[in-house]
Amino acid sequence: MVVHQPETDLVVTTHVGRDVLAQAAQFKTEAATVWEYVVNSLQYVDPGVQPNVEVRVRRDTIVISDNGAGMDEKRLRHFFTMHGENLERRAGRMGRGKWGTGKSAAFGIANALRVDTVRNGLRNVVVLTRAAIEASDGEVIPLDWQVRNEPVDAPNGTVIAISDLLLPRVDKAVIIEYIERNLAAFRGTNPTVAVNSHICEYHAPPIRQTYRFTPNEKQAAVLGDVNLFINASTKPLRDWEQGIVVLAGPGNLVAIERGGVDHKEFGNYLFGEVDVPALETFETPLEPFDPSRSLTLNPKHPVVAVLLGFLGSKLEQVRAEMVAAERTARDQEEARRLARHANDLADILNQDFMTQMQRLRDIRAATSRPGAASALQGAGAAGDTEPDLWVKGLDEPGELEAPAENGGKGEGGGGPAPNIPQVGHPSENGEAVVSPAGGQGQRKRPRGGFSVDFRNLGEDEDRSMYDSNAMMIIINKDHPVVGAALQHDGIESISFRRLSYEIAFSEYAIALSYEMVNRDPAMPADDVLYDIRATMKRITRAAAPLYA
């Protein structure tokens, strides 16, 4: 509210209507908006009450109902106060966000918000519309208080109705996925959340091992006596499953941090949790995170600076242990023989992959035409030991070496010169353009072709999967079909080889289309299906002699 001062004074003022709409702009999707109200329902419940939330998605309305603490007149007034300090925090109970955004979130996707709430036997119903916000004089926004302190025989709870939606359609699946991935922060309260007829559940990825870390003495002086739990999964995780959930008190999810390891080998297998109340209690004018629910921390905050160092070092420690363990496993006889078989499969796949390079320039591992001398060398390797071999291409600025002179003839002098790409090296100031080509050496291929590996993913997991970070097709040794073939027939048996060919070829066809769609998101579904079938036809025909 604007405080009037004499005209000679210079004061800071605000326009409350514009404030509401500016805050609403942070909520650009139906998923983020719905979660804003769901998470309030999960956190603000009476002692001993198990949270229950129902989300009903209709064509033009989204309704969120809960059995939470509800709001009386005092709490309602505070709910509709811009930048009003969270009452739970003022009472010493930490919760999400210092300054509530509930009155604004709905207007990121809709034109009307209706709050129907009961607390201690009194019901209140208040409606706020975009029209009222836009008509505001800047000092206040009039609310339509439809029911005021009506005595009712009903339990505490609130019903939020978001209506007159601005979206052409509401994606219920996106809402469900968003809720399920965030429920991990509330698993201690055993909440129930339903979206229409679907019961949302947090599905923890399969865990190979859990690590527990505590900060050293210097870190603990800032972070407090906290416990960091890092889980190593048995399989690559989807993007939103990765990282450490950072809480600032029970249920107060403030960030998800990955410590910079998510694009390293096995970095996308890690997830976990740490609760750091000091993020809220440390005295400093700097905020540890922003109020936009972006789930990112402010690295300049004193507690965050220490926390990020702690998380990053421990994530790297676990990742390095996984890499070392994997290398040890590969040294075993079965692992060595499987690796040779995987390399044979990768050779077949990459011979096909080379023919698709022009369509996938941004992910190719070599730039020469099929048949070029370095193309065969770069396409068939396993993908984890590659040198600094670069050729003329399209990826990075560089310099090219002068081509060898042979009079335009082949080595025998009786035919055309072999198709050998011009060798070079990266250089910031180079006038040419080069690309990685692969070869024999000790460095991980920067952007190599497809590789194949056999790993233990668990018997309940799919028989294969594709790790897009490493462009790797992983065949699950624990899958009942694969495991049975290994145990009864052995690696060298034709039945096991035929099975692994079929699995690798099917996964490759899907993976290749996945890479194409990443390059061209507008690719029609019919084209994707056609490409999968075409790839299967090409690759199985090329590999037919191996089935004999």
C-alpha positions as CSV (number, residue, x, y, z in Angstrom):
1,M,0.0,0.0,0.0
2,V,1.3,3.5,-0.9
3,V,2.1,5.7,2.1
4,H,1.5,9.4,1.1
5,Q,4.3,11.7,1.9
6,P,4.7,15.5,1.4
7,E,5.4,16.3,-2.2
8,T,8.9,17.5,-1.2
9,D,9.8,13.9,-0.2
10,L,11.2,11.3,-2.6
11,V,9.8,7.9,-1.8
12,V,9.7,4.4,-3.3
13,T,6.3,3.3,-4.4
14,T,4.8,0.2,-6.0
15,H,1.9,-0.7,-8.2
16,V,0.3,-3.7,-6.5
17,G,-1.5,-4.9,-9.7
18,R,1.7,-4.9,-11.7
19,D,3.4,-6.7,-8.8
20,V,0.9,-9.5,-8.9
21,L,1.2,-10.0,-12.7
22,A,5.0,-9.8,-12.6
23,Q,5.1,-12.5,-9.9
24,A,2.5,-14.6,-11.9
25,A,4.9,-14.5,-14.9
26,Q,7.2,-16.9,-13.0
27,F,4.6,-19.6,-13.4
28,K,4.6,-20.3,-17.2
29,T,3.2,-23.9,-17.2
30,E,0.2,-25.7,-15.7
31,A,2.6,-28.1,-13.9
32,A,4.5,-25.3,-12.1
33,T,1.2,-23.5,-11.2
34,V,-0.6,-26.6,-9.9
35,W,2.5,-27.7,-7.9
36,E,2.6,-24.3,-6.1
37,Y,-0.8,-25.0,-4.6
38,V,-0.2,-28.8,-4.1
39,V,3.0,-28.2,-2.2
40,N,1.2,-25.7,0.1
41,S,-1.4,-28.3,0.8
42,L,1.2,-30.8,1.7
43,Q,3.2,-28.6,4.0
44,Y,0.5,-26.6,5.8
45,V,-1.5,-29.3,7.7
46,D,-2.6,-29.6,11.3
47,P,-0.4,-31.8,13.6
48,G,-0.9,-35.5,13.2
49,V,-2.8,-35.1,9.9
50,Q,-1.7,-37.1,6.8
51,P,-1.9,-34.8,3.8
52,N,-4.4,-35.7,1.1
53,V,-4.7,-33.6,-2.0
54,E,-7.0,-34.1,-5.0
55,V,-6.3,-32.3,-8.3
56,R,-9.2,-32.2,-10.8
57,V,-8.3,-31.2,-14.3
58,R,-11.1,-30.1,-16.6
59,R,-11.3,-28.4,-19.9
60,D,-11.3,-24.8,-18.6
61,T,-10.7,-25.3,-14.8
62,I,-8.2,-26.8,-12.5
63,V,-9.4,-27.5,-8.9
64,I,-7.0,-28.4,-6.0
65,S,-8.7,-29.7,-2.8
66,D,-6.9,-30.6,0.4
67,N,-7.4,-31.5,4.1
68,G,-4.8,-29.0,5.2
69,A,-5.0,-26.4,8.0
70,G,-7.3,-24.1,6.1
71,M,-7.4,-20.3,6.6
72,D,-9.3,-18.0,8.9
73,E,-9.9,-14.3,8.2
74,K,-6.5,-13.3,9.6
75,R,-4.7,-15.9,7.4
76,L,-6.7,-15.0,4.4
77,R,-5.8,-11.3,4.7
78,H,-2.2,-12.3,5.0
79,F,-2.5,-14.7,2.0
80,F,-3.6,-11.8,-0.2
81,T,-0.9,-9.4,1.1
82,M,1.8,-8.8,-1.5
83,H,5.2,-9.9,-0.1
84,G,3.7,-10.6,3.3
85,E,6.1,-12.7,5.4
86,N,5.1,-16.3,5.8
87,L,3.2,-16.7,9.1
88,E,4.6,-20.2,9.6
89,R,8.1,-18.8,9.4
90,R,7.3,-16.0,11.8
91,A,6.1,-18.6,14.2
92,G,9.4,-20.5,13.9
93,R,8.2,-23.3,11.6
94,M,10.2,-23.1,8.3
95,G,8.3,-23.5,5.1
96,R,8.6,-22.9,1.4
97,G,9.3,-19.3,0.4
98,K,9.6,-16.3,2.6
99,W,7.1,-14.3,0.6
100,G,4.0,-16.3,-0.5
101,T,3.1,-16.5,-4.2
102,G,-0.2,-18.3,-3.9
103,K,-2.3,-15.3,-4.8
104,S,-0.3,-14.8,-8.0
105,A,0.6,-18.3,-9.4
106,A,-2.9,-18.9,-10.9
107,F,-2.6,-15.8,-13.1
108,G,0.4,-17.3,-15.0
109,I,-2.1,-19.6,-16.8
110,A,-5.6,-18.3,-16.0
111,N,-7.8,-15.2,-15.4
112,A,-9.5,-16.2,-12.1
113,L,-8.6,-17.6,-8.7
114,R,-11.2,-18.8,-6.2
115,V,-10.3,-19.7,-2.6
116,D,-12.8,-21.7,-0.6
117,T,-11.4,-22.4,2.8
118,V,-12.5,-23.7,6.2
119,R,-10.7,-23.3,9.5
120,N,-12.0,-24.0,13.0
121,G,-15.6,-24.3,11.8
122,L,-15.7,-21.0,9.8
123,R,-15.9,-20.9,6.0
124,N,-14.6,-18.1,3.8
125,V,-14.8,-17.8,0.0
126,V,-12.8,-15.2,-1.9
127,V,-12.4,-14.6,-5.7
128,L,-9.7,-12.6,-7.4
129,T,-9.8,-11.9,-11.2
130,R,-7.3,-10.6,-13.7
131,A,-9.9,-7.9,-14.6
132,A,-9.8,-6.7,-11.0
133,I,-6.0,-6.7,-11.0
134,E,-5.7,-4.7,-14.2
135,A,-8.4,-2.2,-13.0
136,S,-6.4,-1.6,-9.8
137,D,-5.4,2.0,-9.0
138,G,-2.0,0.6,-7.9
139,E,-2.6,0.9,-4.1
140,V,-5.1,-2.0,-3.6
141,I,-6.9,-4.7,-5.6
142,P,-10.6,-5.2,-4.6
143,L,-11.5,-8.8,-3.8
144,D,-14.9,-10.4,-4.1
145,W,-15.4,-11.8,-0.6
146,Q,-18.4,-14.1,-1.4
147,V,-18.7,-15.9,1.9
148,R,-17.4,-14.4,5.1
149,N,-17.0,-16.4,8.4
150,E,-19.9,-18.7,7.7
151,P,-20.3,-21.3,10.5
152,V,-20.1,-24.8,9.0
153,D,-19.8,-28.4,10.3
154,A,-16.8,-29.3,8.1
155,P,-13.2,-30.2,8.7
156,N,-10.3,-27.8,8.0
157,G,-9.2,-27.6,4.4
158,T,-9.0,-25.5,1.3
159,V,-10.3,-25.7,-2.3
160,I,-8.4,-23.7,-4.9
161,A,-10.2,-23.2,-8.3
162,I,-8.2,-21.8,-11.2
163,S,-10.6,-21.0,-14.0
164,D,-10.9,-19.2,-17.3
165,L,-7.6,-20.8,-18.4
166,L,-5.4,-19.1,-21.0
167,L,-4.0,-22.5,-22.2
168,P,-5.4,-24.1,-25.4
169,R,-5.3,-27.4,-23.5
170,V,-4.1,-28.7,-20.1
171,D,-1.5,-31.4,-20.3
172,K,-2.5,-33.7,-17.4
173,A,0.5,-36.0,-18.0
174,V,3.0,-33.2,-17.5
175,I,1.2,-32.2,-14.2
176,I,1.4,-35.8,-12.9
177,E,5.1,-36.2,-13.8
178,Y,6.0,-32.8,-12.2
179,I,4.1,-33.8,-9.0
180,E,5.6,-37.3,-8.8
181,R,9.2,-36.1,-9.3
182,N,8.8,-33.6,-6.4
183,L,7.1,-35.9,-3.9
184,A,10.5,-37.2,-2.7
185,A,10.8,-34.2,-0.5
186,F,7.6,-35.2,1.4
187,R,7.9,-38.9,1.6
188,G,8.4,-38.7,5.4
189,T,4.8,-37.5,5.7
190,N,3.4,-40.2,3.5
191,P,1.1,-37.9,1.5
192,T,-1.6,-38.9,-1.0
193,V,-2.0,-36.8,-4.2
194,A,-4.4,-37.7,-6.9
195,V,-4.7,-36.1,-10.4
196,N,-8.2,-37.1,-11.6
197,S,-8.1,-40.9,-11.3
198,H,-4.3,-41.2,-11.1
199,I,-2.6,-41.7,-7.7
200,C,0.7,-39.9,-7.8
201,E,3.6,-41.8,-6.3
202,Y,7.3,-41.1,-6.0
203,H,9.2,-43.9,-7.8
204,A,12.7,-44.1,-6.5
205,P,15.2,-45.3,-9.1
206,P,16.9,-48.7,-8.4
207,I,19.8,-48.1,-6.0
208,R,23.1,-50.0,-6.3
209,Q,24.6,-48.4,-3.2
210,T,23.9,-45.5,-0.8
211,Y,26.7,-43.3,0.6
212,R,26.4,-41.1,3.7
213,F,28.7,-38.0,4.2
214,T,29.1,-35.4,6.8
215,P,31.0,-32.1,6.4
216,N,34.4,-31.5,7.9
217,E,34.9,-29.3,10.9
218,K,35.3,-26.1,8.9
219,Q,32.3,-26.8,6.7
220,A,30.1,-27.9,9.7
221,A,30.8,-24.5,11.3
222,V,28.7,-23.0,8.4
223,L,26.4,-25.8,7.3
224,G,25.7,-27.3,10.7
225,D,25.5,-31.0,11.6
226,V,24.0,-32.2,8.3
227,N,24.0,-35.5,6.5
228,L,24.4,-35.9,2.8
229,F,23.0,-39.0,1.2
230,I,24.1,-39.9,-2.3
231,N,22.5,-42.9,-4.1
232,A,24.2,-44.6,-6.9
233,S,21.6,-46.0,-9.3
234,T,22.0,-49.2,-11.3
235,K,21.0,-47.4,-14.5
236,P,21.3,-43.9,-16.2
237,L,18.7,-41.6,-14.7
238,R,16.3,-39.4,-16.6
239,D,17.2,-35.7,-16.4
240,W,14.7,-34.8,-13.7
241,E,15.7,-37.8,-11.5
242,Q,19.3,-36.7,-11.2
243,G,20.9,-34.5,-8.6
244,I,20.8,-33.8,-4.9
245,V,17.5,-32.6,-3.4
246,V,18.4,-29.6,-1.1
247,L,16.0,-29.0,1.7
248,A,15.9,-26.1,4.2
249,G,13.8,-27.9,6.8
250,P,11.5,-30.9,6.4
251,G,9.4,-30.6,3.2
252,N,11.0,-27.2,2.3
253,L,12.5,-28.1,-1.1
254,V,14.7,-25.1,-2.3
255,A,17.0,-26.6,-4.9
256,I,18.3,-29.5,-6.9
257,E,22.1,-29.5,-7.4
258,R,24.2,-31.8,-9.6
259,G,27.7,-30.6,-8.6
260,G,28.9,-30.4,-12.2
261,V,29.1,-34.2,-12.6
262,D,26.0,-34.9,-14.6
263,H,27.8,-34.9,-18.0
264,K,30.7,-37.0,-16.8
265,E,30.8,-40.8,-16.9
266,F,28.3,-42.2,-14.4
267,G,27.4,-38.7,-13.3
268,N,23.9,-39.3,-14.5
269,Y,23.5,-42.3,-12.2
270,L,23.6,-40.2,-9.0
271,F,20.8,-38.7,-6.9
272,G,20.3,-38.0,-3.2
273,E,19.2,-35.6,-0.5
274,V,20.6,-33.1,2.1
275,D,18.7,-31.0,4.6
276,V,20.4,-27.7,5.5
277,P,18.3,-25.5,7.8
278,A,21.2,-23.0,7.9
279,L,20.1,-21.8,4.4
280,E,17.2,-20.1,6.2
281,T,18.7,-19.2,9.5
282,F,22.1,-17.7,8.6
283,E,22.1,-14.0,9.1
284,T,23.0,-12.2,5.9
285,P,21.1,-9.8,3.5
286,L,21.8,-12.2,0.6
287,E,19.1,-14.6,-0.3
288,P,20.1,-18.3,-0.6
289,F,17.7,-18.8,-3.5
290,D,15.2,-16.8,-5.5
291,P,11.4,-16.9,-5.0
292,S,10.7,-18.1,-8.5
293,R,10.8,-21.8,-7.7
294,S,13.7,-22.2,-10.2
295,L,15.3,-24.7,-7.7
296,T,18.7,-23.1,-8.0
297,L,20.9,-21.7,-5.3
298,N,22.7,-18.3,-5.1
299,P,26.4,-19.3,-5.1
300,K,27.3,-15.9,-3.5
301,H,25.4,-16.7,-0.3
302,P,27.8,-17.7,2.5
303,V,26.1,-21.0,3.3
304,V,25.5,-21.9,-0.4
305,A,29.2,-21.3,-1.2
306,V,30.2,-23.9,1.3
307,L,27.4,-26.3,0.5
308,L,28.2,-26.4,-3.2
309,G,31.8,-27.2,-2.5
310,F,30.7,-30.0,-0.2
311,L,28.2,-31.5,-2.6
312,G,30.5,-31.2,-5.6
313,S,33.4,-33.0,-3.9
314,K,31.3,-35.9,-2.6
315,L,29.5,-36.4,-5.9
316,E,32.8,-36.5,-7.7
317,Q,34.1,-39.0,-5.1
318,V,31.2,-41.4,-5.6
319,R,31.4,-41.0,-9.4
320,A,35.1,-41.8,-9.4
321,E,34.5,-44.9,-7.3
322,M,31.9,-46.1,-9.8
323,V,34.2,-45.5,-12.7
324,A,37.0,-47.4,-10.9
325,A,34.6,-50.3,-10.0
326,E,33.4,-50.5,-13.6
327,R,37.0,-50.6,-14.9
328,T,37.8,-53.4,-12.4
329,A,34.7,-55.4,-13.6
330,R,35.9,-55.0,-17.2
331,D,39.1,-56.7,-16.3
332,Q,37.4,-59.9,-15.5
333,E,37.3,-62.6,-18.1
334,E,33.6,-62.5,-18.8
335,A,33.7,-58.7,-19.0
336,R,36.6,-58.8,-21.4
337,R,34.8,-61.2,-23.7
338,L,31.6,-59.3,-23.5
339,A,33.5,-56.1,-24.3
340,R,35.0,-57.7,-27.4
341,H,31.5,-58.8,-28.5
342,A,30.2,-55.3,-27.7
343,N,32.9,-53.8,-29.9
344,D,31.9,-56.1,-32.7
345,L,28.3,-54.9,-32.3
346,A,29.5,-51.3,-32.2
347,D,31.5,-51.8,-35.5
348,I,28.3,-52.9,-37.2
349,L,26.2,-50.0,-35.8
350,N,28.8,-47.4,-36.6
351,Q,29.2,-48.6,-40.2
352,D,25.5,-47.8,-40.6
353,F,25.9,-44.7,-38.5
354,M,28.5,-43.3,-40.9
355,T,25.9,-43.3,-43.7
356,Q,23.6,-41.1,-41.5
357,M,26.3,-38.5,-40.6
358,Q,25.0,-35.8,-43.0
359,R,21.6,-35.9,-41.3
360,L,23.2,-35.8,-37.8
361,R,26.1,-33.4,-38.2
362,D,25.9,-32.1,-34.7
363,I,26.6,-35.6,-33.2
364,R,28.8,-37.2,-35.8
365,A,32.2,-38.6,-34.7
366,A,33.9,-38.4,-38.1
367,T,33.3,-36.1,-41.1
368,S,34.7,-38.1,-44.0
369,R,32.5,-39.8,-46.6
370,P,31.8,-43.6,-46.2
371,G,34.9,-45.3,-47.4
372,A,37.3,-42.7,-46.2
373,A,40.4,-44.1,-44.4
374,S,39.8,-42.4,-41.1
375,A,36.1,-43.0,-41.1
376,L,36.4,-46.8,-40.5
377,Q,39.0,-46.1,-37.9
378,G,36.8,-43.6,-36.0
379,A,33.4,-45.4,-36.2
380,G,34.2,-48.8,-34.8
381,A,35.9,-48.2,-31.5
382,A,34.3,-48.8,-28.1
383,G,34.2,-45.2,-27.3
384,D,36.3,-44.8,-24.2
385,T,39.9,-44.7,-25.5
386,E,40.3,-42.1,-28.3
387,P,43.3,-39.9,-29.3
388,D,43.4,-36.3,-30.3
389,L,42.9,-37.0,-34.1
390,W,41.1,-34.3,-36.0
391,V,40.3,-33.9,-39.7
392,K,38.7,-31.3,-41.9
393,G,35.1,-30.9,-40.8
394,L,32.5,-28.6,-39.4
395,D,32.8,-28.6,-35.6
396,E,35.6,-26.2,-34.3
397,P,38.0,-23.6,-35.7
398,G,41.4,-25.1,-36.5
399,E,44.4,-25.5,-38.8
400,L,44.9,-28.2,-41.5
401,E,48.2,-29.9,-42.4
402,A,49.3,-29.8,-46.0
403,P,48.1,-32.9,-47.9
404,A,50.6,-35.5,-48.9
405,E,51.7,-35.3,-52.6
406,N,51.4,-38.5,-54.6
407,G,50.7,-37.2,-58.1
408,G,46.9,-37.8,-57.8
409,K,47.3,-41.6,-57.9
410,G,46.8,-44.4,-55.4
411,E,49.8,-46.1,-53.8
412,G,50.2,-48.4,-56.8
413,G,50.0,-45.5,-59.2
414,G,47.3,-47.1,-61.3
415,G,44.1,-45.7,-59.9
416,P,42.6,-42.6,-58.3
417,A,44.0,-41.3,-55.0
418,P,42.5,-42.8,-51.9
419,N,39.8,-40.8,-50.2
420,I,41.8,-39.6,-47.2
421,P,40.5,-36.6,-45.1
422,Q,42.9,-33.8,-44.5
423,V,44.4,-34.0,-41.0
424,G,44.5,-31.0,-38.7
425,H,44.1,-29.8,-35.1
426,P,41.9,-27.4,-33.2
427,S,43.0,-23.8,-33.0
428,E,41.1,-20.7,-31.7
429,N,42.5,-18.5,-34.4
430,G,42.5,-21.1,-37.1
431,E,40.9,-20.2,-40.5
432,A,39.8,-23.8,-41.2
433,V,37.2,-25.9,-39.5
434,V,38.0,-29.4,-38.0
435,S,36.1,-32.3,-36.4
436,P,37.2,-35.2,-34.1
437,A,37.9,-38.4,-36.1
438,G,38.7,-41.1,-33.4
439,G,41.5,-43.7,-33.4
440,Q,43.7,-45.6,-31.0
441,G,44.8,-43.8,-27.8
442,Q,44.1,-43.0,-24.2
443,R,41.5,-40.2,-24.3
444,K,37.7,-40.5,-24.3
445,R,36.3,-39.7,-27.7
446,P,34.9,-36.1,-27.6
447,R,31.9,-36.9,-29.8
448,G,32.3,-40.5,-30.9
449,G,29.9,-42.8,-32.6
450,F,27.7,-45.3,-30.9
451,S,29.2,-47.8,-28.4
452,V,27.7,-50.9,-26.8
453,D,28.2,-52.2,-23.3
454,F,26.8,-55.1,-21.2
455,R,25.9,-54.1,-17.6
456,N,24.0,-55.3,-14.6
457,L,20.9,-53.1,-14.5
458,G,18.6,-55.3,-12.4
459,E,16.2,-58.1,-13.5
460,D,13.1,-55.8,-13.3
461,E,14.7,-53.3,-15.7
462,D,14.3,-53.4,-19.5
463,R,16.6,-55.7,-21.5
464,S,18.4,-52.7,-23.0
465,M,18.5,-48.9,-22.8
466,Y,20.1,-45.9,-24.4
467,D,22.4,-43.5,-22.5
468,S,22.3,-40.4,-24.7
469,N,25.1,-38.6,-22.8
470,A,27.6,-41.3,-23.9
471,M,25.7,-42.4,-27.1
472,M,25.9,-45.9,-25.5
473,I,23.5,-48.8,-26.0
474,I,23.5,-50.8,-22.7
475,I,22.3,-54.5,-22.7
476,N,21.1,-55.6,-19.3
477,K,22.8,-58.8,-18.2
478,D,20.3,-59.2,-15.4
479,H,17.3,-59.3,-17.7
480,P,15.8,-62.8,-17.5
481,V,16.1,-63.5,-21.2
482,V,19.7,-62.2,-21.5
483,G,20.8,-63.8,-18.2
484,A,19.4,-67.2,-19.2
485,A,21.2,-67.1,-22.5
486,L,24.5,-66.2,-20.8
487,Q,24.1,-68.8,-18.1
488,H,23.0,-71.7,-20.3
489,D,24.6,-71.0,-23.7
490,G,27.6,-68.8,-23.0
491,I,29.0,-65.7,-24.6
492,E,30.4,-67.6,-27.6
493,S,27.2,-69.4,-28.4
494,I,25.3,-68.5,-31.6
495,S,22.0,-68.2,-29.6
496,F,23.5,-65.6,-27.3
497,R,25.0,-63.7,-30.2
498,R,21.8,-63.7,-32.1
499,L,19.9,-62.4,-29.1
500,S,22.4,-59.6,-28.5
501,Y,22.4,-58.7,-32.1
502,E,18.6,-58.4,-32.1
503,I,18.6,-56.3,-28.9
504,A,21.4,-54.0,-30.0
505,F,19.9,-53.5,-33.4
506,S,16.4,-52.6,-32.0
507,E,17.8,-50.2,-29.5
508,Y,20.1,-48.6,-32.1
509,A,17.1,-48.0,-34.4
510,I,15.2,-46.2,-31.6
511,A,18.4,-44.3,-30.5
512,L,19.2,-43.1,-33.9
513,S,15.6,-41.7,-34.3
514,Y,15.9,-40.2,-30.8
515,E,19.1,-38.3,-31.9
516,M,17.2,-37.1,-35.1
517,V,14.3,-35.8,-33.1
518,N,16.7,-34.0,-30.8
519,R,18.1,-32.3,-33.8
520,D,14.7,-31.6,-35.3
521,P,11.9,-31.5,-32.7
522,A,9.3,-30.8,-35.4
523,M,10.0,-34.2,-37.0
524,P,6.5,-35.9,-37.6
525,A,5.8,-39.1,-35.7
526,D,5.2,-40.9,-39.0
527,D,8.8,-40.0,-40.1
528,V,10.2,-41.3,-36.8
529,L,8.4,-44.6,-37.3
530,Y,9.5,-44.8,-40.9
531,D,13.1,-44.2,-39.9
532,I,13.1,-46.8,-37.2
533,R,11.8,-49.4,-39.7
534,A,14.3,-48.3,-42.3
535,T,17.2,-48.5,-39.9
536,M,16.1,-52.1,-38.8
537,K,15.9,-53.1,-42.4
538,R,19.4,-51.7,-43.3
539,I,21.2,-53.0,-40.2
540,T,19.7,-56.5,-40.2
541,R,20.5,-57.0,-43.9
542,A,24.1,-55.8,-43.4
543,A,24.5,-58.2,-40.4
544,A,22.8,-61.2,-42.1
545,P,26.1,-63.2,-42.5
546,L,26.7,-63.0,-38.7
547,Y,23.6,-65.0,-38.0
548,A,24.9,-68.1,-39.9
